[in-house]
Amino acid sequence: MILSHIDRIDRALFKVIFRPRYRRWLHHCIRMTSRSGDGILYGAFALYLVAFSTAQQQTLVMVLLVAYLIERPVYYATKNLFQRVRPCDGVISHAHIRPSDKFSLPSGHSAAAWVFATVVSHFYPPLAIFLYAWASLVALSRVLLGVHYPLDVVIGSLMGYGCALLALIITGTL
C-alpha cells in the first residue's frame, strides 16, 4: 500500500520534471552533465593522481577504489532485486538517451557521482560545495533525460554517499 503510494508520487513528480523537448543548448548541457558521470572522469582522475601523486593522493585513490568496490556490487544487487522498469519504458514514449540496461532503481550514475564527490571532498574540503553540486546535477540530469525517476536518483545518491562513508571508515581515513 505505502510502496504503491510512493510510486505514484514518484511518477507524478517525474512527469513534472521531465520534458520531451529542451532547447538545443540546454539539451546539450544536460547530456554533457550526465556524460560527466559515465566513469571516464573517475578513471582519468585516478590515473592523474597515480602519475603525479603525493602520499595523500595515493590514499585518496585507495579510498576511491575501496568505495567503488563496495558501491558497484551493492548497485547491481539492488538493481536486480527491485527490477523497476525505467520511465522511458513505461511512463513516456522515449528518453533523450538510450539507457544501458532496462532497470532504473537505483541510479548508478548518481551513486558513482556521490561516491566520487564524498571521497574527494573528504580529502579536499574547499571543493566540497562544487563536488556535491556536480553530483546533484549528474543525478538530476538522469531524470531530465528520461531514464530515471526522482526516487531512483535519490536512492542512488544516498547509496553512493553511504558507500563512500563506509570506505572512509574501512580505510581508517574518516
C-alpha positions in Angstrom: 0.0 0.0 0.0 2.6 2.6 1.0 5.0 1.5 -1.7 2.4 2.0 -4.4 1.6 5.4 -3.0 5.3 6.4 -3.1 5.5 5.0 -6.6 2.5 7.2 -7.7 4.1 10.3 -6.2 7.4 9.5 -7.8 5.8 9.0 -11.2 3.8 12.2 -10.9 7.0 14.1 -9.9 8.8 12.7 -12.9 6.1 14.0 -15.2 6.5 17.5 -13.7 10.3 17.4 -14.1 10.8 15.6 -17.5 10.2 17.5 -20.7 10.1 15.7 -24.1 11.9 18.7 -25.7 14.6 21.1 -24.5 16.2 24.0 -26.2 19.3 22.7 -28.1 21.8 24.3 -25.7 20.0 23.1 -22.6 19.8 19.5 -24.1 23.5 19.6 -24.8 24.3 20.8 -21.2 22.1 18.1 -19.7 23.7 15.4 -21.8 27.2 16.6 -21.0 26.4 16.7 -17.3 25.1 13.1 -17.5 28.1 12.0 -19.5 30.5 13.5 -16.9 29.2 10.8 -14.6 29.9 7.9 -17.1 33.1 6.9 -15.4 35.8 8.3 -17.7 36.3 11.3 -15.3 36.9 8.9 -12.4 39.5 6.9 -14.3 41.3 9.9 -15.6 41.4 11.5 -12.2 42.8 8.3 -10.7 45.4 8.0 -13.4 46.4 11.6 -12.9 46.8 11.0 -9.1 48.8 7.8 -9.6 51.1 9.6 -12.1 51.6 12.8 -10.1 50.8 11.7 -6.6 51.7 12.6 -3.0 51.1 10.1 -0.2 47.8 11.8 0.5 46.7 11.4 -3.1 47.7 7.8 -3.1 45.5 7.3 -0.1 42.7 9.2 -1.9 43.0 6.7 -4.9 42.9 3.8 -2.5 39.8 5.1 -0.7 38.1 5.7 -4.1 38.9 2.2 -5.2 37.5 0.7 -2.0 34.4 2.8 -2.2 33.7 1.7 -5.8 34.4 -1.9 -4.9 31.6 -1.6 -2.3 29.3 0.5 -4.4 29.2 -1.5 -7.6 28.1 -4.8 -6.1 25.5 -3.1 -3.9 24.3 -1.2 -7.0 24.0 -4.3 -9.2 22.3 -6.3 -6.4 19.8 -3.6 -5.6 19.0 -3.0 -9.3 18.4 -6.7 -9.8 16.4 -7.0 -6.6 13.9 -4.2 -7.4 13.9 -4.5 -11.2 12.0 -1.3 -11.6 11.1 -0.5 -15.2 12.6 2.7 -16.5 10.2 5.7 -17.1 11.2 5.6 -20.8 9.7 2.0 -20.9 6.5 2.8 -19.0 5.6 6.4 -18.4 6.9 8.2 -21.5 7.4 7.1 -25.1 11.1 7.9 -25.4 14.1 9.1 -23.4 16.7 11.6 -24.7 19.4 8.9 -24.4 19.5 5.2 -24.7 19.8 3.6 -21.2 22.5 1.0 -20.7 20.0 -1.5 -19.2 16.3 -2.0 -18.6 16.0 -1.3 -14.8 16.1 2.1 -13.1 16.3 1.7 -9.4 18.9 2.8 -8.2 20.7 5.3 -10.5 24.2 4.1 -11.0 25.3 7.5 -12.3 24.0 9.1 -9.1 25.7 6.5 -6.9 29.0 6.8 -8.6 29.0 10.6 -8.7 28.2 10.8 -5.0 31.0 8.3 -4.1 33.4 10.5 -6.0 32.1 13.7 -4.5 32.1 12.4 -1.0 35.5 10.8 -1.0 37.3 13.7 -2.8 35.5 16.3 -0.6 36.9 14.5 2.5 40.4 15.0 1.2 39.8 18.5 -0.3 37.1 20.2 1.9 37.2 23.5 0.0 36.0 21.6 -3.1 33.0 20.1 -1.3 30.4 22.6 -2.4 31.4 22.2 -6.1 31.7 18.4 -6.0 28.3 18.0 -4.2 26.7 20.4 -6.7 28.2 18.5 -9.6 27.0 15.1 -8.2 23.5 16.6 -7.7 23.4 17.8 -11.3 24.5 14.4 -12.6 21.6 12.9 -10.6 19.1 15.5 -11.9 20.3 15.0 -15.5 19.3 11.4 -15.4 15.7 12.4 -14.6 15.7 15.2 -17.2 16.9 12.7 -19.8 14.0 10.4 -19.0 16.0 7.3 -17.9 15.3 7.6 -14.1 12.5 8.5 -11.7 13.4 11.1 -9.0 13.4 8.4 -6.3 15.9 6.4 -8.3 18.4 9.2 -8.2 17.8 10.0 -4.5 18.3 6.3 -3.5 21.4 6.1 -5.8 22.8 9.3 -4.3 22.3 8.1 -0.7 23.8 4.7 -1.6 26.8 6.4 -3.1 27.2 8.6 -0.1 26.9 5.7 2.3 29.4 3.5 0.3 31.9 6.4 0.4 31.5 6.8 4.1 31.9 3.1 4.6 35.1 3.1 2.5 36.4 6.1 4.6 35.7 4.1 7.8 37.2 0.8 6.5 40.4 2.5 5.3 40.7 4.5 8.6 40.7 7.9 6.9 37.4 9.1 8.4 
